[in-house]
């Protein structure tokens, strides 16, 4: 038996991206004002976000009902990446692991189509073993060739790079990962689809 545990759908991903697409990223990458301050709450309200307390990284509930995690190098700033869990498929028993791979294969096209409906055609998309799988434009975006061939991670990937001169604009990555347990019969496996919104390198270094 397989269970979808994220509670999100491809349509939810499209709605989340439609909201994010109009973001003024110059207000995001430096990080939020001090947590709990009036300025912090105004910053969240401006974007329709409700902060969730008690997290090492800032986690917000979005106006579409999803969660965004703001990853940073400490104290919530500067922000290096936003992460949104679009789907998580979990096996109840190791005997279900083949079904995880089947479920991953059937889920991916819908989520890719949802992202492309908002962002336009991906600059590239494909599976981990594609001959033309690109090297990451920056090391933090995804693993290099040796890592990918050893781990099959990302299992599938699509990305959207800013076109032309757009200082500070986000680099969108949609990737699918399959847990290593899925390839064997010793433990239940899982598959996830995650949206990662990366800051440009210069923004990540800014203090």
Backbone torsions as a table, in degrees:
resi	resn	phi	psi	omega
1	UNK	NA	137.7	177.6
2	UNK	-110.7	145.1	178.5
3	UNK	-128.6	133.0	173.8
4	UNK	-91.9	117.6	-170.0
5	UNK	-107.0	-7.0	-178.8
6	UNK	-78.0	-26.4	-176.5
7	UNK	73.7	12.3	-178.4
8	UNK	-113.6	161.9	-178.7
9	UNK	-129.0	172.4	176.0
10	UNK	-61.7	-37.7	178.1
11	UNK	-63.7	-36.1	176.5
12	UNK	-64.3	-39.0	178.1
13	UNK	-61.7	-44.7	178.9
14	UNK	-60.1	-43.1	179.3
15	UNK	-63.9	-41.0	179.1
16	UNK	-63.3	-43.3	-179.6
17	UNK	-67.0	-37.9	178.1
18	UNK	-60.8	-36.7	177.4
19	UNK	-70.0	-44.0	-176.9
20	UNK	-70.6	-28.4	-173.8
21	UNK	-59.2	-33.1	-178.7
22	UNK	-90.7	11.1	-176.3
23	UNK	-69.3	139.2	170.5
24	UNK	-84.0	95.3	-171.8
25	UNK	-66.1	-22.3	178.7
26	UNK	-63.8	-19.7	177.6
27	UNK	-91.8	-7.0	-175.8
28	UNK	-100.1	-48.5	-171.5
29	UNK	-61.3	-35.8	177.4
30	UNK	-64.8	-19.6	-177.9
31	UNK	101.4	165.1	-176.8
32	UNK	-77.1	163.7	168.4
33	UNK	-61.3	171.9	-177.6
34	UNK	-53.5	130.3	-178.1
35	UNK	-56.2	135.0	178.7
36	UNK	88.5	-12.2	-178.5
37	UNK	-78.7	160.1	175.5
38	UNK	-57.8	-35.6	179.5
39	UNK	-66.1	-37.0	178.1
40	UNK	-64.3	-46.5	-179.1
41	UNK	-65.9	-35.4	176.7
42	UNK	-66.9	-38.4	177.9
43	UNK	-62.0	-44.6	178.7
44	UNK	-66.3	-45.0	-177.7
45	UNK	-63.0	-34.6	-179.9
46	UNK	-58.9	-32.3	-177.8
47	UNK	-102.3	3.7	-179.5
48	UNK	73.5	31.1	-177.0
49	UNK	-109.4	142.6	175.1
50	UNK	-116.1	113.0	-176.3
51	UNK	-67.4	142.8	175.7
52	UNK	-104.7	124.3	-173.8
53	UNK	-74.4	161.7	169.9
54	UNK	83.1	19.6	-178.8
55	UNK	-110.0	145.1	175.9
56	UNK	-63.5	-45.8	171.4
57	UNK	-98.2	153.6	176.8
58	UNK	-65.5	127.7	175.3
59	UNK	-123.0	131.5	179.9
60	UNK	-126.2	149.1	169.8
61	UNK	-91.1	128.0	-176.2
62	UNK	-88.7	170.0	-178.7
63	UNK	-68.0	-17.4	177.7
64	UNK	-92.0	-0.2	176.9
65	UNK	96.6	-0.1	178.7
66	UNK	-89.6	-177.3	177.5
67	UNK	-123.9	136.0	172.9
68	UNK	-116.1	131.9	174.3
69	UNK	-106.7	129.2	-179.6
70	UNK	-99.0	110.6	-177.7
71	UNK	-93.3	136.2	-176.7
72	UNK	-146.6	178.5	178.5
73	UNK	-95.7	16.3	176.5
74	UNK	133.0	146.5	177.5
75	UNK	57.2	25.2	174.8
76	UNK	69.6	8.2	-177.0
77	UNK	-155.0	147.5	-9.5
78	UNK	-73.6	161.5	-179.9
79	UNK	-82.6	128.5	178.3
80	UNK	-100.4	-26.1	-175.8
81	UNK	-164.0	145.7	169.4
82	UNK	-107.4	138.2	-178.2
83	UNK	-124.8	134.7	178.8
84	UNK	-131.7	122.7	179.3
85	UNK	-85.7	110.5	-174.5
86	UNK	-88.8	-27.6	-177.7
87	UNK	-162.5	144.0	173.7
88	UNK	-145.4	115.4	-178.1
89	UNK	-108.8	123.5	-173.0
90	UNK	-123.7	134.4	176.2
91	UNK	-84.2	144.2	176.9
92	UNK	-85.3	-22.9	-174.6
93	UNK	-148.4	148.9	178.8
94	UNK	-54.9	-28.4	179.0
95	UNK	-65.6	-15.6	179.1
96	UNK	-87.6	-2.9	-174.0
97	UNK	-59.4	-40.3	175.9
98	UNK	-59.1	-33.4	179.3
99	UNK	-70.0	-26.7	175.9
100	UNK	-62.5	-45.2	179.7
101	UNK	-64.5	-39.1	177.6
102	UNK	-65.8	-42.1	179.2
103	UNK	-65.6	-37.7	177.8
104	UNK	-63.2	-43.1	-179.1
105	UNK	-65.4	-38.0	-177.8
106	UNK	-78.4	-27.8	-177.8
107	UNK	-77.9	-37.1	-171.5
108	UNK	-55.4	-48.2	-176.6
109	UNK	-57.2	-37.2	-179.0
110	UNK	-67.4	-41.0	-179.2
111	UNK	-72.4	-37.5	175.7
112	UNK	-63.3	-44.2	179.0
113	UNK	-62.7	-38.1	178.8
114	UNK	-63.5	-44.3	179.4
115	UNK	-65.1	-41.8	-178.8
116	UNK	-69.2	-25.6	178.2
117	UNK	-65.9	-21.9	179.8
118	UNK	-104.0	-46.5	-172.6
119	UNK	-92.2	-10.2	-174.1
120	UNK	87.8	178.3	-178.3
121	UNK	-57.6	137.4	177.8
122	UNK	-63.7	147.2	174.7
123	UNK	-62.9	-31.7	174.9
124	UNK	-161.1	146.6	168.9
125	UNK	-152.0	148.3	179.9
126	UNK	170.2	-179.1	-178.3
127	UNK	-88.0	171.1	-174.2
128	UNK	-60.4	-29.3	-175.4
129	UNK	-101.0	15.5	178.9
130	UNK	-64.0	138.9	-179.4
131	UNK	-61.5	-33.6	-176.3
132	UNK	-100.5	20.7	180.0
133	UNK	-56.8	125.1	-173.5
134	UNK	-78.3	151.6	169.1
135	UNK	-73.9	149.4	-178.8
136	UNK	-66.6	137.4	176.6
137	UNK	-65.5	-26.1	172.2
138	UNK	-138.1	144.4	-171.7
139	UNK	-57.2	-31.8	-175.7
140	UNK	-75.8	-11.2	-172.1
141	UNK	-77.5	-43.8	171.8
142	UNK	-165.0	167.8	-174.2
143	UNK	-68.3	158.1	179.0
144	UNK	-77.3	-179.6	-172.4
145	UNK	-59.4	-46.3	-177.4
146	UNK	-61.8	-44.3	179.3
147	UNK	-63.2	-44.2	-177.7
148	UNK	-63.6	-43.5	-178.2
149	UNK	-69.7	-27.8	178.8
150	UNK	-78.9	-38.1	-170.7
151	UNK	-107.6	-13.9	-172.0
152	UNK	57.5	38.2	-179.8
153	UNK	-131.6	119.4	2.7
154	UNK	-73.0	145.2	-179.5
155	UNK	-72.8	-41.2	170.8
156	UNK	-140.1	151.9	-175.6
157	UNK	-149.6	146.1	169.0
158	UNK	-141.1	147.1	177.9
159	UNK	-144.5	156.3	178.6
160	UNK	-130.8	114.1	179.8
161	UNK	-97.9	148.2	174.8
162	UNK	-59.0	140.9	178.9
163	UNK	-98.4	136.6	178.6
164	UNK	73.4	-156.6	-178.4
165	UNK	-91.9	101.7	-179.8
166	UNK	-133.3	74.3	-179.0
167	UNK	-55.3	130.7	176.1
168	UNK	85.6	-4.8	-177.9
169	UNK	-73.4	154.6	-174.6
170	UNK	-80.2	152.5	174.2
171	UNK	-110.8	112.7	-174.6
172	UNK	-92.5	131.8	177.3
173	UNK	-129.7	129.9	171.5
174	UNK	-114.1	119.6	179.5
175	UNK	-133.2	156.8	178.2
176	UNK	-118.9	135.3	176.9
177	UNK	-125.5	146.5	176.4
178	UNK	-120.5	125.8	-177.1
179	UNK	-64.1	150.5	-176.4
180	UNK	-63.1	-26.5	178.7
181	UNK	-62.0	-26.4	-175.2
182	UNK	-63.7	-26.7	-175.7
183	UNK	-81.7	-8.3	-179.1
184	UNK	-121.7	-166.0	-178.4
185	UNK	-124.9	15.2	-176.5
186	UNK	-90.9	-20.6	-177.1
187	UNK	-154.6	155.1	178.1
188	UNK	-64.6	140.8	-179.5
189	UNK	-101.6	-177.0	-179.5
190	UNK	-159.5	165.3	176.6
191	UNK	-142.2	140.4	179.3
192	UNK	-131.1	151.2	169.8
193	UNK	-120.4	126.1	-173.2
194	UNK	-130.4	134.7	170.7
195	UNK	-93.0	128.5	178.1
196	UNK	-123.6	124.3	-178.2
197	UNK	-110.4	106.3	-172.2
198	UNK	-93.2	140.7	171.5
199	UNK	-79.3	147.6	172.0
200	UNK	-59.8	157.1	-174.3
201	UNK	-57.4	-43.3	-178.7
202	UNK	-62.6	-36.4	179.1
203	UNK	-69.3	-34.0	-179.0
204	UNK	-68.2	-28.5	-177.5
205	UNK	-86.1	-14.6	-174.3
206	UNK	-71.1	140.1	179.5
207	UNK	-104.0	NA	NA
